[in-house]
Amino acid sequence: MRATVPPGNAADTPPAAARKRRWRRIKWTVRIGAVLLVIGLLKFVGLDGKFYYPDAKVYDRPEDYDLVYEDVTFPTDDGLTLHGWFLPAHGRARGTVVHFHGNAANISAHVGLVAWLPSLGYHVLMFDYRGYGRSAGRVTRAGTIRDGHAALDYALSRPEARGLPVFAYGQSLGGAVAIVVAAERPEVRAVIAESPFSTYRGIAALHIRRLLGGDWAARWLARITISSGHDPLEVVRRIAPRPLLVIAAECDQICFPEQARELYDAAGQPKEFWLVPGAEHLAVLLEAQTELVERVSTFLRRAAGG
């Protein structure tokens, strides 16, 4: 009588087990291949563009804050035309502040953050990076640095600025750009960086870690998807002996305060660090307006030697 294999145990025969193992290997090979393909694509395409969210919508105008202003345009060294607003000081001018805004929208969304400076006696030049608002071109990291230099050149060329100190005030992404530009420009008398980050890969890694967990994996993903270069941490020491004021918001979940602290620690003297209790990203003016105005006013006066 021929022996037969019970149907319930057919899957346990050597050929069936081998097929299972082979199929598992195929599935894992496909999965690993897909992951490597995605990683390779991310590395090839990159995620640098995720730092920038420009638009051309008009949010506010200077007149909404009872400010007089002038629409201005000026060239970059690579042939683009940038747009900005020049806000003249009220009364006797103490200096000119070049404002470097954050990564979203355009100057019209940021004017409220610096509308108080003209009343302190400072001209303010607000400008849009390439690809933002009415500025020509497409935004890139290197392009923002070029644009910062162009804005500084224009501010220095204004008749109102002659003989007056020029300062850089950057917020969020603008804080990083302002530090890099000012490090190369001794004409800048002092720098204020509000809610800045220290490195592009560093801030990206912190956000990846929040989403996926794992510090090592986050740093690795940031390294392969975010390019290096133009990091403020690399050049912040060159701001000295000019004064640097670093402002961080305690509850900032976009540009984490530890990144601002890292910048401060790497900078030379003279320098100041202010951690604003309870403040969120770019909400220092909302949470601590009186102290912000007082601190910035005192800092700029001292930097100007007055």
Secondary structure, 3 states (H helix, E strand, C coil): CCCCCCHHHHHHCHHHHHHHHHHHHHHHHHHHHHHHHHHHHHHHHCCHHHHCEECCCCCCCHHHHCCCCEEEEEECCCCCEEEEEEECCCCCCCEEEEEECCCEECHHHCHHHHCCCHHHCEEEEEECCCCCCCCCCCCCHHHHHHHHHHHHHHHHHCHHHCCCCEEEEEECHHHHHHHHHHHHCCCEEEEEEECCCCCHHHHHHHHHHHHHCCHHHHHHHHHHHCCCCCCHHHHHHHHCCCCEEEEEECCCCCCCHHHHHHHHHHCCCCEEEEEECCCCCCCHHHHCHHHHHHHHHHHHHHHCCC
